[in-house]
């Protein structure tokens, strides 16, 4: 049980389990199957109505059968598999995700005072050392360090070395801004680096 979570009904420390928490574990040959379900918890003070996850572990492969998080109008779902030696195939879909929750989850050194709602659709495929991403996202009623933007929409792809911004729209009352282009981007030594000029 993560120590940053607690039940709305009964607070607990790292040695306690909330009343709404369920964890099932079973083994099938060389496979471990986990099933987690919990209701009315908080993650870094952000309330989560229910969370359900089922995943299988086989050697270096993780198969995600179900990942579902709901909180009021927010919904996050995911499924697919991760294989360290072979190809990965993951799909993540979200609706009305709070930017404040994302900022708290990332535990950034500098607070950005993020506000707004995020919709996203993301698919990851290919080998883990050169993953391919394609996705779209939209941010509504955003606030970044007290600067407001009505809407941000984007369609992106990533082939393991180039982040391609197919479209990026900023919409505000007084102006609209559109951008597209390629950004060299690689993940080395546990950090993202930009090895070359942008196009």
C-alpha positions as semicolon CSV with decimal commas, in nm:
position;residue;x (nm);y (nm);z (nm)
1;X;0,000;0,000;0,000
2;X;0,162;0,335;-0,095
3;X;0,218;0,557;0,205
4;X;0,087;0,867;0,020
5;X;-0,265;0,720;-0,009
6;X;-0,538;0,719;0,253
7;X;-0,905;0,637;0,280
8;X;-1,155;0,922;0,307
9;X;-1,325;0,726;0,581
10;X;-1,026;0,620;0,789
11;X;-0,676;0,763;0,770
12;X;-0,391;0,513;0,799
13;X;-0,014;0,493;0,811
14;X;0,213;0,270;0,609
15;X;0,132;-0,034;0,827
16;X;-0,244;-0,003;0,781
17;X;-0,474;-0,102;0,496
18;X;-0,783;0,109;0,418
19;X;-1,121;-0,066;0,444
20;X;-1,183;-0,019;0,071
21;X;-0,854;-0,177;-0,039
22;X;-0,847;-0,517;-0,212
23;X;-0,539;-0,700;-0,338
24;X;-0,555;-1,043;-0,496
25;X;-0,250;-1,239;-0,602
26;X;-0,235;-1,574;-0,773
27;X;0,027;-1,774;-0,960
28;X;-0,024;-1,960;-1,285
29;X;0,282;-2,163;-1,385
30;X;0,556;-1,897;-1,425
31;X;0,308;-1,608;-1,418
32;X;0,207;-1,376;-1,135
33;X;-0,138;-1,217;-1,160
34;X;-0,216;-0,906;-0,954
35;X;-0,558;-0,751;-0,907
36;X;-0,597;-0,425;-0,713
37;X;-0,921;-0,244;-0,637
38;X;-0,979;0,044;-0,399
39;X;-1,234;0,321;-0,344
40;X;-1,231;0,666;-0,187
41;X;-0,861;0,728;-0,151
42;X;-0,641;1,032;-0,205
43;X;-0,315;1,055;-0,398
44;X;-0,113;1,351;-0,276
45;X;-0,438;1,507;-0,145
46;X;-0,620;1,453;-0,478
47;X;-0,937;1,246;-0,423
48;X;-0,986;0,925;-0,627
49;X;-1,332;0,766;-0,620
50;X;-1,218;0,426;-0,746
51;X;-0,910;0,260;-0,890
52;X;-0,895;-0,084;-1,053
53;X;-0,588;-0,252;-1,198
54;X;-0,513;-0,604;-1,316
55;X;-0,174;-0,699;-1,453
56;X;0,031;-1,013;-1,512
57;X;0,406;-1,053;-1,467
58;X;0,589;-1,313;-1,677
59;X;0,967;-1,292;-1,682
60;X;1,046;-0,950;-1,830
61;X;0,693;-0,893;-1,959
62;X;0,412;-0,697;-1,793
63;X;0,064;-0,744;-1,936
64;X;-0,189;-0,479;-1,829
65;X;-0,535;-0,625;-1,863
66;X;-0,715;-0,341;-1,687
67;X;-0,620;0,002;-1,557
68;X;-0,906;0,232;-1,467
69;X;-0,912;0,543;-1,249
70;X;-1,224;0,752;-1,187
71;X;-1,277;1,072;-0,990
72;X;-1,588;1,281;-1,043
73;X;-1,573;1,357;-1,420
74;X;-1,214;1,235;-1,460
75;X;-1,153;0,898;-1,625
76;X;-0,824;0,727;-1,711
77;X;-0,799;0,386;-1,877
78;X;-0,511;0,181;-2,010
79;X;-0,428;-0,163;-2,146
80;X;-0,152;-0,347;-2,332
81;X;0,185;-0,499;-2,250
82;X;0,549;-0,406;-2,186
83;X;0,825;-0,647;-2,283
84;X;1,188;-0,560;-2,203
85;X;1,324;-0,794;-2,473
86;X;1,056;-0,760;-2,740
87;X;0,799;-0,506;-2,854
88;X;0,578;-0,296;-2,630
89;X;0,217;-0,212;-2,711
90;X;0,034;0,021;-2,474
91;X;-0,278;0,236;-2,509
92;X;-0,370;0,512;-2,265
93;X;-0,687;0,719;-2,280
94;X;-0,789;0,998;-2,047
95;X;-1,071;1,245;-2,005
96;X;-1,091;1,549;-1,775
97;X;-0,758;1,472;-1,607
98;X;-0,661;1,744;-1,362
99;X;-0,331;1,919;-1,443
100;X;-0,297;1,978;-1,070
101;X;-0,295;1,598;-1,018
102;X;-0,026;1,557;-1,286
103;X;0,192;1,823;-1,125
104;X;0,158;1,660;-0,783
105;X;0,232;1,314;-0,926
106;X;0,550;1,435;-1,099
107;X;0,675;1,594;-0,773
108;X;0,860;1,868;-0,961
109;X;1,125;2,076;-0,785
110;X;0,957;2,400;-0,896
111;X;0,584;2,446;-0,856
112;X;0,414;2,548;-1,183
113;X;0,070;2,616;-1,031
114;X;-0,096;2,410;-1,304
115;X;-0,473;2,421;-1,343
116;X;-0,708;2,295;-1,611
117;X;-0,830;1,969;-1,762
118;X;-0,649;1,733;-1,997
119;X;-0,795;1,492;-2,255
120;X;-0,548;1,253;-2,416
121;X;-0,512;0,947;-2,636
122;X;-0,168;0,788;-2,647
123;X;-0,033;0,469;-2,803
124;X;0,319;0,333;-2,749
125;X;0,461;0,057;-2,970
126;X;0,796;-0,098;-3,052
127;X;1,106;-0,201;-2,856
128;X;1,153;-0,033;-2,518
129;X;1,492;0,113;-2,614
130;X;1,341;0,289;-2,919
131;X;0,975;0,333;-2,843
132;X;0,731;0,479;-3,095
133;X;0,459;0,712;-2,970
134;X;0,158;0,863;-3,139
135;X;-0,105;1,063;-2,963
136;X;-0,327;1,363;-2,930
137;X;-0,415;1,583;-2,637
138;X;-0,628;1,880;-2,550
139;X;-0,599;2,108;-2,247
140;X;-0,897;2,322;-2,150
141;X;-0,918;2,625;-1,918
142;X;-0,546;2,602;-1,844
143;X;-0,340;2,804;-1,602
144;X;0,042;2,804;-1,599
145;X;0,202;3,015;-1,327
146;X;-0,104;3,243;-1,324
147;X;-0,111;3,279;-1,705
148;X;-0,436;3,152;-1,855
149;X;-0,489;2,979;-2,191
150;X;-0,839;2,882;-2,300
151;X;-0,738;2,576;-2,502
152;X;-0,431;2,386;-2,625
153;X;-0,464;2,109;-2,884
154;X;-0,187;1,897;-3,030
155;X;-0,114;1,589;-3,241
156;X;0,233;1,439;-3,192
157;X;0,445;1,136;-3,278
158;X;0,783;1,011;-3,158
159;X;1,009;0,750;-3,318
160;X;1,271;0,718;-3,046
161;X;1,486;1,009;-3,167
162;X;1,256;1,273;-3,324
163;X;0,950;1,430;-3,161
164;X;0,725;1,537;-3,448
165;X;0,470;1,803;-3,363
166;X;0,215;1,761;-3,639
167;X;-0,002;2,037;-3,500
168;X;-0,003;2,256;-3,192
169;X;-0,276;2,515;-3,138
170;X;-0,292;2,774;-2,860
171;X;-0,629;2,948;-2,835
172;X;-0,685;3,256;-2,621
173;X;-0,931;3,543;-2,632
174;X;-0,685;3,787;-2,789
175;X;-0,479;3,556;-3,011
176;X;-0,441;3,215;-3,175
177;X;-0,100;3,052;-3,219
178;X;-0,026;2,754;-3,445
179;X;0,301;2,559;-3,458
180;X;0,446;2,241;-3,606
181;X;0,791;2,093;-3,656
182;X;1,048;1,834;-3,549
183;X;1,249;1,827;-3,226
184;X;1,547;1,590;-3,183
185;X;1,484;1,422;-2,847
186;X;1,652;1,123;-2,685
187;X;1,636;0,958;-2,344
188;X;1,983;0,884;-2,208
189;X;2,114;0,838;-1,854
190;X;1,761;0,874;-1,710
191;X;1,706;1,217;-1,865
192;X;1,573;1,369;-2,186
193;X;1,827;1,547;-2,407
194;X;1,797;1,747;-2,729
195;X;2,107;1,643;-2,932
196;X;2,053;1,862;-3,239
197;X;1,880;2,167;-3,384
198;X;1,503;2,186;-3,420
199;X;1,332;2,205;-3,760
